[in-house]
């Protein structure tokens, strides 16, 4: 799916199923990178920052291993925000409302 070079397939997966999105190639790649960084830099605290669809990834990966999780105009479906998670929204962005 990622080879198609488009966000829209992943956006459709997220629209249909929040848990299903975690099976998407994009999420799996992000998870692998995140877990690799956590393992390589053991003891460090991280900042997760994402925009749009990556905001969904930030929301899913946000944990106590991370100082702050910040999303700018994330794709959003009433997700639970953690104590260290922040959302920044601009006006006029219909996807992240």
PyMOL commands that set and color helices and strands:
alter all, ss='L'
color gray80, all
select helices_A, chain A and resi 2-4+8-16+18-21+25-40+53-61
alter helices_A, ss='H'
color red, helices_A
select strands_A, chain A and resi 46-51+66-72+85-88
alter strands_A, ss='S'
color yellow, strands_A
deselect
rebuild
show_as cartoon
